[in-house]
Amino acid sequence: MAAVRAGKVEALNFLLAHGADAWKADARGNLAVHHAAALTDAACLSALIAHADKLEAPDLMASDRYSSRLLGRMLTESARLA
């Protein structure tokens, strides 16, 4: 999560490739993807999405309304920046 908050996509990719748990929540219940969406960090968002495609990831769209809004924002921003 620290790599996402710092905007360090290379570090994030390294951590994910070496088994970091992208689905571990912080003290407020936010996942790394929530932080990336809030920061509109398209690179980190893309890395997390690509990682989710490879694993059995939680259903972020169904988890709660806040997650759905953030995920929608993240996908919109990622498409805009691509």
C-alpha positions in Angstrom: 0.0 0.0 0.0 2.9 2.3 0.7 4.1 1.9 -2.9 0.7 3.0 -4.2 0.5 6.0 -1.8 4.0 7.0 -3.0 3.1 6.5 -6.7 5.9 4.0 -7.1 4.5 1.7 -9.8 7.9 -0.1 -10.2 8.0 -0.9 -6.5 4.3 -2.0 -6.7 5.0 -4.3 -9.6 8.0 -5.8 -7.8 6.0 -6.4 -4.6 3.1 -7.9 -6.4 5.4 -10.2 -8.4 6.9 -11.4 -5.1 3.7 -12.3 -3.3 2.5 -9.0 -1.7 -1.2 -9.2 -0.7 -2.9 -6.5 -2.8 -6.2 -7.3 -1.0 -5.1 -6.6 2.5 -7.0 -3.7 3.9 -5.6 -0.8 5.9 -6.9 0.2 9.3 -9.9 2.0 7.6 -10.7 -1.0 5.4 -9.3 0.5 2.2 -7.4 -1.6 -0.3 -4.5 -0.5 -2.4 -6.9 -0.1 -5.3 -8.9 2.4 -3.2 -5.8 4.5 -2.6 -4.8 4.4 -6.3 -8.3 5.5 -7.3 -8.4 8.3 -4.8 -5.0 9.5 -6.0 -6.1 9.0 -9.7 -2.8 7.1 -10.2 -3.4 5.4 -13.5 -0.1 3.5 -13.5 -0.7 1.9 -10.1 -4.4 1.3 -11.0 -3.4 -0.5 -14.1 -0.9 -2.6 -12.3 -3.4 -3.6 -9.6 -6.1 -4.4 -12.3 -3.6 -6.5 -14.2 -2.7 -8.3 -11.0 -6.3 -8.9 -10.2 -6.8 -10.5 -13.6 -4.2 -13.1 -12.7 -5.5 -14.0 -9.3 -8.7 -14.8 -7.6 -9.5 -11.3 -6.5 -12.4 -10.1 -4.4 -15.4 -8.7 -6.3 -14.7 -5.0 -5.9 -17.8 -4.0 -7.7 -20.1 -5.9 -5.4 -18.3 -5.2 -2.1 -19.9 -1.8 -1.3 -21.1 1.4 -2.9 -17.9 3.3 -2.0 -15.8 0.6 -3.8 -18.1 0.7 -6.8 -17.7 4.5 -7.2 -13.9 4.4 -6.7 -13.6 1.5 -9.2 -15.7 3.4 -11.7 -13.6 6.5 -11.2 -10.4 4.5 -11.5 -11.5 2.9 -14.8 -12.6 6.2 -16.3 -9.4 7.9 -15.3 -7.3 5.1 -16.5 -9.0 5.1 -19.9 -8.7 8.9 -20.1 -4.9 8.8 -19.4 -4.2 5.8 -21.7 
